[in-house]
Amino acid sequence: QVQLVESGGGLVQPGGSLRLSCTASGTIFSAHAMGWYRQAPGMQRELVASITRRGMTNYADSVKGRFTISRDNAKNTVYLQMNSLKPRDTAVYYCNAGHLDARLRYIAGNYWGQGTQVTVSS
């Protein structure tokens, strides 16, 4: 049974920073590309950032230059460092274990964490 557990969310003022963590168990972590998604109320879940097994990264335009995804295969953990946070970053953030298709696009796997709430507000 694959489990993904996110942590690190919270309430932060605009311009602040948070670091999310996601630890995986029940799977070979290093065999997966990993992705961070977010879902705001009334909105579809969107891919924010992804990282390949070898550490190549990709970001949504809305977070480029502000968010950084990284992974530590020895700890079975993927991180999302979020800087210069804006109110529109407010959402529940989820991690996912997936893979890349033939065009190197991230494809979500079947397993999701429970999510961690990020609220950006003054």
DRENSE-599329 format. One record per residue (C-alpha): residue number from 0; x, y, z. Coordinates in Angstrom, 3 decimals, m for minus. Each point is the difference from the previous one (the first is absolute). Layout:
// DRENSE-599329
<zati pos="NUM" X="X" Y="Y" Z="Z"/>
...
//
This chain:
// DRENSE-599329
<zati pos="0" X="0.000" Y="0.000" Z="0.000"/>
<zati pos="1" X="1.495" Y="3.288" Z="m1.151"/>
<zati pos="2" X="m0.281" Y="2.862" Z="2.461"/>
<zati pos="3" X="0.885" Y="3.636" Z="m0.548"/>
<zati pos="4" X="m0.026" Y="2.312" Z="3.009"/>
<zati pos="5" X="0.256" Y="3.756" Z="m0.458"/>
<zati pos="6" X="0.948" Y="2.511" Z="2.664"/>
<zati pos="7" X="1.131" Y="3.585" Z="0.364"/>
<zati pos="8" X="m3.092" Y="1.970" Z="m0.910"/>
<zati pos="9" X="m1.369" Y="2.876" Z="2.024"/>
<zati pos="10" X="m0.967" Y="3.646" Z="0.072"/>
<zati pos="11" X="2.524" Y="2.483" Z="m1.356"/>
<zati pos="12" X="m0.079" Y="3.664" Z="m0.911"/>
<zati pos="13" X="0.424" Y="1.135" Z="m3.612"/>
<zati pos="14" X="3.671" Y="0.005" Z="m0.900"/>
<zati pos="15" X="0.770" Y="m2.748" Z="2.488"/>
<zati pos="16" X="1.389" Y="m3.492" Z="m0.479"/>
<zati pos="17" X="m0.956" Y="m3.575" Z="0.775"/>
<zati pos="18" X="1.651" Y="m3.345" Z="m0.620"/>
<zati pos="19" X="m2.200" Y="m2.982" Z="m0.684"/>
<zati pos="20" X="1.192" Y="m3.568" Z="0.422"/>
<zati pos="21" X="m1.427" Y="m3.264" Z="m1.298"/>
<zati pos="22" X="1.291" Y="m3.338" Z="1.217"/>
<zati pos="23" X="m0.809" Y="m3.180" Z="m1.886"/>
<zati pos="24" X="m0.213" Y="m3.585" Z="1.215"/>
<zati pos="25" X="m1.061" Y="m3.289" Z="m1.537"/>
<zati pos="26" X="1.666" Y="0.699" Z="m3.324"/>
<zati pos="27" X="3.425" Y="0.415" Z="m1.547"/>
<zati pos="28" X="0.160" Y="3.773" Z="0.316"/>
<zati pos="29" X="2.990" Y="0.433" Z="m2.303"/>
<zati pos="30" X="m1.866" Y="m1.734" Z="m2.830"/>
<zati pos="31" X="m2.634" Y="2.734" Z="m0.191"/>
<zati pos="32" X="m0.185" Y="3.465" Z="m1.378"/>
<zati pos="33" X="m1.697" Y="2.120" Z="2.663"/>
<zati pos="34" X="m2.412" Y="2.871" Z="m0.278"/>
<zati pos="35" X="m1.552" Y="2.651" Z="2.200"/>
<zati pos="36" X="m3.571" Y="1.022" Z="m0.791"/>
<zati pos="37" X="m2.320" Y="2.528" Z="1.571"/>
<zati pos="38" X="m3.739" Y="0.477" Z="0.101"/>
<zati pos="39" X="m1.706" Y="3.210" Z="0.986"/>
<zati pos="40" X="m3.711" Y="0.065" Z="0.946"/>
<zati pos="41" X="m2.191" Y="m0.348" Z="m3.060"/>
<zati pos="42" X="3.005" Y="m0.576" Z="m2.256"/>
<zati pos="43" X="1.457" Y="m3.045" Z="m1.711"/>
<zati pos="44" X="3.112" Y="m1.603" Z="1.374"/>
<zati pos="45" X="3.040" Y="1.361" Z="m1.833"/>
<zati pos="46" X="3.589" Y="m1.170" Z="m0.341"/>
<zati pos="47" X="2.347" Y="2.490" Z="1.638"/>
<zati pos="48" X="3.388" Y="m1.674" Z="m0.336"/>
<zati pos="49" X="1.519" Y="m3.341" Z="m0.925"/>
<zati pos="50" X="3.373" Y="m1.663" Z="0.325"/>
<zati pos="51" X="1.350" Y="m2.979" Z="m1.884"/>
<zati pos="52" X="1.811" Y="m2.959" Z="1.518"/>
<zati pos="53" X="3.263" Y="1.694" Z="m0.932"/>
<zati pos="54" X="m0.962" Y="3.388" Z="1.371"/>
<zati pos="55" X="m1.114" Y="1.937" Z="m3.066"/>
<zati pos="56" X="m2.706" Y="2.465" Z="0.959"/>
<zati pos="57" X="m2.955" Y="1.701" Z="m1.632"/>
<zati pos="58" X="m2.332" Y="2.713" Z="1.295"/>
<zati pos="59" X="m3.312" Y="1.580" Z="m0.766"/>
<zati pos="60" X="0.428" Y="3.532" Z="m1.340"/>
<zati pos="61" X="m1.828" Y="1.400" Z="3.026"/>
<zati pos="62" X="2.715" Y="m1.174" Z="2.409"/>
<zati pos="63" X="3.194" Y="0.202" Z="m2.065"/>
<zati pos="64" X="2.725" Y="1.871" Z="1.826"/>
<zati pos="65" X="m1.836" Y="m0.301" Z="3.340"/>
<zati pos="66" X="m0.364" Y="m3.741" Z="0.644"/>
<zati pos="67" X="2.706" Y="m2.667" Z="0.003"/>
<zati pos="68" X="m0.610" Y="m3.734" Z="m0.037"/>
<zati pos="69" X="2.694" Y="m2.389" Z="1.190"/>
<zati pos="70" X="0.304" Y="m3.579" Z="1.137"/>
<zati pos="71" X="2.089" Y="m2.097" Z="2.366"/>
<zati pos="72" X="m0.172" Y="m3.618" Z="m1.107"/>
<zati pos="73" X="1.807" Y="m1.194" Z="3.129"/>
<zati pos="74" X="m2.868" Y="1.419" Z="2.080"/>
<zati pos="75" X="m2.792" Y="m0.913" Z="m2.440"/>
<zati pos="76" X="m1.010" Y="3.648" Z="0.145"/>
<zati pos="77" X="m0.880" Y="2.719" Z="m2.474"/>
<zati pos="78" X="m0.063" Y="3.657" Z="0.979"/>
<zati pos="79" X="m1.625" Y="3.175" Z="m1.266"/>
<zati pos="80" X="1.673" Y="3.213" Z="1.103"/>
<zati pos="81" X="m2.451" Y="2.865" Z="m0.504"/>
<zati pos="82" X="1.267" Y="3.577" Z="0.139"/>
<zati pos="83" X="m1.643" Y="3.357" Z="m0.687"/>
<zati pos="84" X="m3.376" Y="m1.516" Z="0.704"/>
<zati pos="85" X="m3.109" Y="1.727" Z="m1.296"/>
<zati pos="86" X="m3.646" Y="m0.261" Z="1.059"/>
<zati pos="87" X="m0.757" Y="m1.852" Z="m3.235"/>
<zati pos="88" X="2.359" Y="m2.770" Z="1.139"/>
<zati pos="89" X="m2.568" Y="m0.885" Z="2.662"/>
<zati pos="90" X="m1.075" Y="m3.614" Z="m0.557"/>
<zati pos="91" X="0.297" Y="m3.541" Z="1.253"/>
<zati pos="92" X="3.308" Y="m1.386" Z="m1.255"/>
<zati pos="93" X="0.364" Y="m3.684" Z="m0.897"/>
<zati pos="94" X="2.960" Y="m2.095" Z="m1.014"/>
<zati pos="95" X="m0.202" Y="m2.797" Z="m2.519"/>
<zati pos="96" X="2.206" Y="m2.834" Z="m1.212"/>
<zati pos="97" X="m0.199" Y="m0.206" Z="m3.784"/>
<zati pos="98" X="2.028" Y="m0.361" Z="m3.163"/>
<zati pos="99" X="0.892" Y="1.793" Z="m3.224"/>
<zati pos="100" X="m1.633" Y="m0.726" Z="m3.340"/>
<zati pos="101" X="1.837" Y="m0.222" Z="m3.318"/>
<zati pos="102" X="m0.054" Y="3.819" Z="m0.239"/>
<zati pos="103" X="1.508" Y="0.294" Z="3.476"/>
<zati pos="104" X="m3.223" Y="1.360" Z="1.451"/>
<zati pos="105" X="m0.846" Y="m0.923" Z="3.569"/>
<zati pos="106" X="m2.820" Y="m2.517" Z="0.297"/>
<zati pos="107" X="m1.619" Y="m0.403" Z="3.418"/>
<zati pos="108" X="m0.010" Y="m3.404" Z="1.640"/>
<zati pos="109" X="m2.882" Y="m1.480" Z="1.946"/>
<zati pos="110" X="1.237" Y="0.819" Z="3.460"/>
<zati pos="111" X="m0.473" Y="3.329" Z="1.741"/>
<zati pos="112" X="0.758" Y="1.330" Z="3.428"/>
<zati pos="113" X="m2.648" Y="1.488" Z="2.256"/>
<zati pos="114" X="1.094" Y="3.525" Z="m0.873"/>
<zati pos="115" X="1.282" Y="2.892" Z="2.057"/>
<zati pos="116" X="m1.724" Y="3.381" Z="0.185"/>
<zati pos="117" X="1.929" Y="3.112" Z="m0.991"/>
<zati pos="118" X="m1.668" Y="3.322" Z="0.754"/>
<zati pos="119" X="1.593" Y="3.272" Z="m1.041"/>
<zati pos="120" X="m1.700" Y="2.920" Z="1.672"/>
<zati pos="121" X="0.759" Y="3.138" Z="1.967"/>
//
